[in-house]
Amino acid sequence: LRDTGNGFIWTDEELADCFPALAQLPLGSANDFGNTLGWGKKYPGDQLLGFGTNSRLSAESALQSWFSAVINPASQVVSFDLWGIMPSPGAEKCDFKVCELGGPRGRDPKVVLDGQKQLLMKEAGTPVPMFACLYFSAGFGAYMTSRFQINRRKCPVHNKLEYVRQAAGILTEATPPQLSAGLDGVRISCNGEQYFPPRSTDGTGGDRYREVGFLNINWQAGMAHGADRAPLCGRLCAAREPAKFNDGKMDMYRLKLTSALKNPGLRYQTDKKGGTMSLTFEGGLGRGVFFQWDGEARFAFSPDGAPFSINVRKILDVPVVLGPQYDPKVAGDPLPLPGRRVAFNFAGESPQERSEARNRILRYVRGELSSELNASREDMRAAGLRCEEL
């Protein structure tokens, strides 16, 4: 990092030696990150809070115990893979724009225009798509999350019911013209090898699938997990390698409506893939794809209708502290890979890739990615999308 005039410079070596290990204090009701690392799903002492002095003292004691565990030198520190959305190799900018779903609150956000139900879009706010810490997906889950964002509630129970309501709506409604059937038009390669649609030589077959993506942690939305792909007997009887956050791999998955019966349950069949995941969409003018990273959803499209790609690769190694509730059966063995130092590092398979990751992160911190990625109303209109009225 270059000196900006105040004489304060961190070299890569100093970042590796001095960057502190991180731990999350869970404040909400899901907290997939904190739960995976063993720090719980809710605020320490949350279950102990009530009326009276004893309950307050018990809650305070739980919080003090949490902080004691964080700063305890005996607590294990491990490396955590952090993934990022990057331009295509050789390009300086991404070739797509993003916006957010608009429309009225309620079960169905679509409005009738020109005799047909349409999705309304609006300019996206923060955060700008960049870091994928927990998971990434395109399709059903991202569309459901976009609809949920319009209808967010104050109560965690009501929020879960809202997710169910929006999921039911998607399954029973006709596909709007801004979306393709299923994941038609979506192709994914991992490190140059085709992953999706599977067993397809011409890129067709995506319409039979509802969602595709990857897990970095083995916990999604407080209920879904992943494990290595296996035959039926292996899925039912054998122990399988879970999705891991420090093996340098994306745990890729693809889902149909029938996947919950085939898997069975909410344990995805995953395939460990390294390198760059490239999601390419080709749907023409006026169409795009919903994607989500870590529970934040956007609609990606090309203003001129050309094919575009969302590229995700590992960009950082970050040290994290494991909590007393860490469960290796869920998150896997946290031991580092042989020869891998637990330290802050910019990631890449070459010095050039590491430099590209560093520069992209700096652009993100400076707020420069907003103009690159967030679509204006003119961009949306050029693509034939319908805009929410201001």
N, C-alpha and C positions, 0 to 999 in steps of 0.2 A: 504494500500500500504506500503510495507516494506521499511525501510531506506536503501539507496544504498551507504551510506557513507558521504552524505553531510548534514545530520541532518534534511532534509526537508521531513516531513511525513504528509500525509493527511489521517486522520482516516475517516471512513464512516460517523461519526457524523459531522466532519468538512466539508466534501464534501456536506452533506445535508444542512448545515448552510451557507456555503460560496460560493458554486459553482454559478457563475453568470448566470442569465437568458440570453438566446441567441436570436439574431435576424439576419436575412439574408439580406445583401445588395445585391439586384439583379443586376447582371452584364450582363447576357446573354439575350436571347429573350423569353424563356419559364418560367423558375424559378417557378416550381410547388410549391416548399416549401415556398418561399417568398410570392407568390401570395395567397396561402392558409392562411398564418398567417397574411395577410393584409398589406404586405410591397410592393406590386406591382410586376409586371412581368418584368419590365425593370428598368434600372438605373434611379434613381430620377433625373428628369429634362431632360430625354432623348428626349422627344417630343418637348422640348423648345430649344434644341441646333440648331443653324443655323449660319447665318452670322451676324456680327455686335455686338456692345457692349451690347445692350439691351438683346439679346438672351442669351449671356453668363451670364449676371447678373441674368436673370430669372432662368437659369439652376442652378446657384450657390445658389440662394435663395431656390429652390426646394430641393437641397441636404442638406442645413442647416436645413430646416424644417423636413426632414427625420431624421436627427440626433437628433433634439430637441424632436421628438416624441419618439425615442428609449430610451432616458435618462430621459424622463418625469416620475416622480414618480407616476403620475396618470395612466400611461399606464398599462393595465392589464397583469399580469403574470400568465400563466397557465402551466399545466404539459403536456409533449409530450411523447407518447409511442415510444420507439425505439426497433426494432426487430433485431434479429441476427440469423445467420446460425450457428447451433451448432451440435456437434456429437450426435449420437443416445444415449439414456439414458444408462449409464454404460460404454460407450466407451470413450476413450481419444482422438481419431481422427475420422474425417469423412471417410467414406468408398468409396469415389468417388474422381476422379481427374477432373480438368477443363483445357480446352484449348480454343483458339480463332479461329474463322473462318478466313481462309486465302483465297487465290485465287486472280484473277485479278480484277481490278476495272471495273465497267460496270453494265449492267442490270442483268447479270447472272454470279456469281462468280465460278460456277462449271467448271471443265475441263474434257475432255474425256480421260478416262483411261480404258484399257481392253474393249474397245467398249461401255462403259457406262459413262454417266456423273456422276462425283463424287465430293464430297466436299473435299477441302483441308483444313487441320488444321495446326495451328502454336502454338508455346508456348505462354502462356498467360502472359501479363504484369500486371502492377498495374492498379487499385486496386485489392487486393485479396478479394473474396467474404466473407463478414462478416456482415456489418450493412445494414439493410433494413429500411430506414427512411420513404420512400414514398409509395412504392408498390413493389410487387414481382409477377412474373408470369412465366409460362412455356408454350412453344408452339409457335404459330404464331407470336406474338408480339416480342418475344425474337429472333426468327430466322430473322425477318425483321430488328430488331435493329442490329444484327450481320452483316447483309449484308450492312446496312447503314454505320456502322463503317468503312467499307472499302472505302466507297464513300462519306465521309463527305465533305461538301462544306463550303465556307467562308461566304456565304450570307444566312440568316435565311430563306428567301423565297425559295431559291434553296434547302436548306435542307429539307423543307417540301415537295417539289416536289420529292426529292429523296426518301423519305419515301413512297410516292404514287407509284413511279416507282418500288421499291423493293416489295411492297405489291402486285402489279399487277403481277410481275414476279412469286412470290410464288404461287399465285392462278392459273396461267396458265401453270406452268411447272410440269413435273413429279416429284414425290417424290424421292429424292436421296437415295441410299442404306444405308446411315448412319442414316437415320431417319425412324421412323415408320409412318404409315398412321394416320394423325390426332394426337391424343394423345393415340394411342394404346400402351399398356404396362405401362401407367401411372396410379397409384393409389394414392389417397390422403386421409388421415385420419386427423381429427381435434380432439385433446384431446382423441384419441382412438376410435372415431366414424367415420365410413366411410363417406366421403363427395363426392368423385369422383372415378369412374363414378357413377352418381346417379342411384338409383333404379336398382343396379346390385348386384347380390349375388355371382358372380364368378369373378368379376373384369373386365369383358368385356364391351364393349360399348364406350370406350374412343376414338375409331377411328372416331366417329361421331362429336367429339368436336375439336375445333381449339386452344383454350386457356383456361387455368385455373390459378387462382392466388388470390391475395388479395390486397385491398387498405388499406393503413393506413391513408392517407389524401384523401380528396374527390376531387382529381384533378389529372388526368393522361394525360401526353403529351399535356397539355394545352387545352384539349377539352373533355375528358371523365369524367363522374361522376358516383357515385354509390348511391343506395337507397335500403332500405329493400325490400325483395321479397314480391310481392303482386299479387292478381288476376288482370286481364286486366282492370276492372273498377277502381281498386285502383291505377294502374299505370297511368291511364289517368286523374283521377279526384282528388284523395286524396293526401294530403301531407304525405310524407314518411320520416322516419328517415334516414339522410344521413350517409355516412361513416365518422367516427369521429376519431381524432388522440389522444384522451385522455380518452378513455373508457376501455382500456385494452383488446380490441377485434380486431381481424382481420375481415375485411369485405370481405369474400370470394365470388368469382364469377366464373362462367364457361360460355364459349361462343361457339356458333356454327356460321356458316356462316349466318344463318337466325336470329341470336339474335337481330341484329339491327332493324329488322322488328317487332320482337315480343316484344321488351322492351317498347316502340319503341325508336329509336334514340340511342345516345351514353350515355345513363344513364343505367348502368349495374344494374341487379337485384342482390343484395348482401345478404349474410347470415352472421350474426355476430357470430364469433366463438372465444372461448378463449383457453388457454393452448397452446399446441404444434401442429403445422401443420407439418405433415410428408408426403413428396412426395417420393414415391417409384417407381423406374423405372426398368422394367424387359424386356430387348429386345435382350439379347444375345451379343456375341462378335461382335465388329465392329459397334455397334449402341449406341446412347445416346440421350440426350434431350437438347435442347436449353432452358436456363432460363435467366431471367434478373431481376436485382434489381436496382431500381432508375435510369433506363435508361442505365445501363451497362450490356452487355450481354456476356455469356460464354456458352460453350458446355460441359455438364457433362457426364461422362462415367465411366465405370469400366474397368481397364486394363485387367482383366481376364474374363470379360463378365458376372460376377455375378450380381445379383440384388443389387441396392444401394439406399440409402435414403438421401434426403435433408431435414433436420429438421430445422424449423424456430420457434422461440418463443421470447417472450418479454424478453429483457435483461437489459433495462435501463428506468428510468424515468428521463427526462431532462426538466428543466424549460425554457420556451420560452416567449418572449414578443409579444403581439398582436399589430398589427399596425392599423392605422386609417381606412384602407380599408377592415378590417375584415368583412366578410359577413356570419352571422349565417345561412342564408338560404342555403348556399353552404357547409360550413364546420361544421355546427351544433352548438348547445349551448356549449360554452367553459367552463361552470362551472364545477369544479372538482367533482368527485364522493364523496359521504358522507364519512367522515373519512379519506380521502386521502389528505395528505399534498403535497403542491406544492414544490418539492425539488428534488435535484439530488439523485437518489437511484439506486443501483443494483437491478434488478427485479428477482423474482422467487417465487414459491409457498412454498419453504422451505429454510432454511439456506444453505443446500447443493446446491440447484439450484442457489442461489445468489452467492455462492462461485464459482461455475462452470462458471457463467457469468463473474465474475470478472477476473478469471484466463484466460478465453478465450480472453477477451479484452486485457489483458496484453500481451498475446502471439501475438496478432495482432499488438499491438503497437511496440513490439520488432522485428517484421518482421519474426516471426517464422512460420506463417501460409503459407507463400509462398512455402516452401519446402513440406508442408503437402498437399496442394491443387493443386498447379500448376503442370501440367503434363510435363514430359520431352519428348523428341522425342522418347526415348526408350519406355516410357509408351504408347504413341500413337501407335507406331508400334506393340507393344504387343497386343493392342486391335484391330488391323487390320484397323486402320485409316490411311488415306493417308496424308502425311506431305508435307507442302509447302517447296520447295527447298530454301536453305539458299542462 
